Amino acid sequence: MAERLDVQKTYKLFIGGAFPRSESGRTTVVSSVDGEFVANVARASRKDLRDAVRAARSAQSGWAGRTAYNRGQILYRVAEVMEGRRSQFAAELRTCGVEQRAARREVEQAIDLWVWYAGWCDKFQHIVGTVNPVAGPFFNFTVPEPTGVVGVVAPDQPSLLGLVSRLAPALVGGNTAVVIPSEASPLLAVSLSEVIATSDVPAGVVNILTGPKTELLPWLLGHRDVNAVDLTGAPDDLDPSVLDVAATNVKRVVRGNVGDESPQSITDFCEMKTVWHPIGR
Amino acid sequence: MTDNKHPVPAEPSHGFGLEYAPAPESTSIVSIDDDYGLFIGGEFVDPIEGGAFPTISPSTEEHLANVASASAADVDRAVSAARRAHTDVWGSMPGKERAKYLFRIARQLQERAREFAVLETLDGGKPIKESRDIDIPLAAAHFFYYAGWADKLEYAYPGRRHDSRGVVGQIIPWNFPMLMASWKLAPALAAGNTVVLKPAETTPLTALLLGELMQDVGLPPGVVNIVTGAGETGAALVDHRDVDKLAFTGSTAVGKQIQRTALARNVPVTLELGGKAAHIVFEDAAIDQAVEGVINGIYFNQGHVCCAGSRLLVQESIADSFVDRLKRRLATVRVGDPLDKNTDVGAINSSQQLAKISELVEVGVGEGAELFQPDCALPDRGFFYRPTILSNVEQTHRVAREEVFGPVLSVLTFRTPEEAVAKANNTPYGLSAGIWTEKGSKILWMADRLDAGVIWANTFNQFDPTSPFGGYKESGFGREGGLHGLAPYLSLSPMKGRS
């Protein structure tokens, strides 16, 4: 019997729940550590980024408007679907040069991190919200709200765990995201987008743009409908002057830490709203 | 349109025909020096390059004092003093001891409250009843509140390691000089930081008096340093390489410049910037209370308030009668000498601000707004502006989009709650909003949808040390007050050995 020919995957962008190629028609060749051709990964353009921001904005109020219980179930569903694809993710990590045992551990940690953050959806408000004992006849409370559309520049390494560690907390808080994943190892992000697309995450809540960070980042920072940008995975040699445009709309610029699992990673992408009402008869 | 200069109120003015005899607060309680130095390392010192600027009373244009202008070299000296104080004393002092210093500051502020209030009104032009009843008591309350946090930080962020950031550079505005100083200093000091504070150019005197108070409480030298000056002084502080954290309250334009510098230097920053608050009145509101709330919301402190309710959104069904009531109420507002205990609206803070307000109102009238100003007498000297209502304002008008920072209310209308939300959020700002309705579910529905950091429902312009304050969108980020006000002044990281 003749040996079966592999069906290769086309690694595309993820925008508004769909998987388009870059409108620019550009791609970047990704090779395995052994130097073998793996894929022509889509190279997102400025137009793709604008489309992604528009999709994220359209989805934001709906995502934030879901109950916290529902958001928690959906993020848990991401973990469930990933669990069934462990071997695929591990194989892709190995293609990107991660040693077998480390690859398996990274996949398991990423899945467990989704579970951890899924559980925060209806709890972090207890931890970071307050009822404030003001000196007067008022009921006064403070609650977290999503910042809005968040740009996430994911770390290059670990390409899967790093992405999940920054994306998941943004989603917990009710934000929608435009993600620039690992430039060196973009495969995992594309496969994660396929998980997200099949996990009841509404279209547009997560958008993933593969491509060169130095090219995409200034457009992300300068987009006036992006409320916050997470620079955790920004290149070390980033010219600080590209950050200037972030001040155009007073963006929240976050520099996180991949290893730091904490509710603070959620509140990095939250605004605090305080409401006053008089007490009387 | 009515006569712009002397429009006639809709109803007989001065409600009961009452005249108020002058009731001026005595200024004998304050003594103002001819010249002030910079407060660095616990002492008042002459600036290295010797410059000074005058500060005047905006209500009389009388010269009050000459104040040292800090150059970059002076700022450097202040930052060095703060660094030494952080390394040698304050950063390692047990929280219980830091707390006691802050409690002392709060107590001495209470003891000298009248002196601070009179000086605040002299230098800034705000009514004495506000500086006496709001600014200074609240400033003391902020120190008292955060004093108690200094030895309880491990309970503020459980599971997190917390460290002070080090030397903090803080820049404050002229609208609430002492209150803003306390909002900045109290949480920073409680968290174990040392501070270089730059007060606003037009209102430096109460901050300098606070420097004296810091000496009286025995605060270790260098823990608080006060550098007076204009924008260049602030820029030198923002640019200084040894400042670990920046905090700014002021205009959105300057805030953006500061954010750019902070981003380039990778220094944490918090910004409390401008606002264009929607003050939303539904037809089912308690109307008399809403009238008082709207008047207070915009004319409090001459409208020099970043969270002022400057855009009235009134439901169409009651718009005409509500605006008539506002006009009638406005005719009884007493404008004049801020030292007079009966004065509701005092002096505009500076001639520049007066010019800006006048210009924007002229633009508003030119764009088609209808102007109402009560026919009240204004003092011959000083900077005063009649409290103003601009009705028939549209969302595209500059007075509906730009922060006037003066006693000017723009009136717009809406029909449905959805339209109120859309119009309220149609601004790059997001600091505060007001809602007036007797229907509780509608309050919560609106509060959920308004993009603003502070929502006042059936009240407005309430402040408290325990209540976080700060903006969404281009009104800045970070919170001041409450538990949330501590976070910007702490470096939070994972606990060692946590699984």
Boltz contact constraints between the chains, C-beta under 6 A:
constraints:
  - contact:
      token1: [A, 130]
      token2: [B, 483]
      max_distance: 6.0
  - contact:
      token1: [A, 132]
      token2: [B, 466]
      max_distance: 6.0
  - contact:
      token1: [A, 132]
      token2: [B, 467]
      max_distance: 6.0
  - contact:
      token1: [A, 132]
      token2: [B, 482]
      max_distance: 6.0
  - contact:
      token1: [A, 133]
      token2: [B, 466]
      max_distance: 6.0
  - contact:
      token1: [A, 134]
      token2: [B, 464]
      max_distance: 6.0
  - contact:
      token1: [A, 134]
      token2: [B, 466]
      max_distance: 6.0
  - contact:
      token1: [A, 134]
      token2: [B, 467]
      max_distance: 6.0
  - contact:
      token1: [A, 135]
      token2: [B, 464]
      max_distance: 6.0
  - contact:
      token1: [A, 140]
      token2: [B, 467]
      max_distance: 6.0
  - contact:
      token1: [A, 142]
      token2: [B, 468]
      max_distance: 6.0
  - contact:
      token1: [A, 240]
      token2: [B, 264]
      max_distance: 6.0
  - contact:
      token1: [A, 243]
      token2: [B, 263]
      max_distance: 6.0
  - contact:
      token1: [A, 244]
      token2: [B, 260]
      max_distance: 6.0
  - contact:
      token1: [A, 247]
      token2: [B, 256]
      max_distance: 6.0
  - contact:
      token1: [A, 247]
      token2: [B, 259]
      max_distance: 6.0
  - contact:
      token1: [A, 247]
      token2: [B, 260]
      max_distance: 6.0
  - contact:
      token1: [A, 250]
      token2: [B, 474]
      max_distance: 6.0
  - contact:
      token1: [A, 252]
      token2: [B, 477]
      max_distance: 6.0
  - contact:
      token1: [A, 260]
      token2: [B, 494]
      max_distance: 6.0
  - contact:
      token1: [A, 271]
      token2: [B, 472]
      max_distance: 6.0
  - contact:
      token1: [A, 272]
      token2: [B, 468]
      max_distance: 6.0
  - contact:
      token1: [A, 272]
      token2: [B, 479]
      max_distance: 6.0
  - contact:
      token1: [A, 272]
      token2: [B, 484]
      max_distance: 6.0
  - contact:
      token1: [A, 274]
      token2: [B, 454]
      max_distance: 6.0
  - contact:
      token1: [A, 274]
      token2: [B, 467]
      max_distance: 6.0
  - contact:
      token1: [A, 274]
      token2: [B, 468]
      max_distance: 6.0
  - contact:
      token1: [A, 275]
      token2: [B, 447]
      max_distance: 6.0
  - contact:
      token1: [A, 275]
      token2: [B, 455]
      max_distance: 6.0
  - contact:
      token1: [A, 276]
      token2: [B, 456]
      max_distance: 6.0
  - contact:
      token1: [A, 276]
      token2: [B, 459]
      max_distance: 6.0
  - contact:
      token1: [A, 276]
      token2: [B, 462]
      max_distance: 6.0
  - contact:
      token1: [A, 277]
      token2: [B, 457]
      max_distance: 6.0
  - contact:
      token1: [A, 278]
      token2: [B, 458]
      max_distance: 6.0
  - contact:
      token1: [A, 278]
      token2: [B, 459]
      max_distance: 6.0
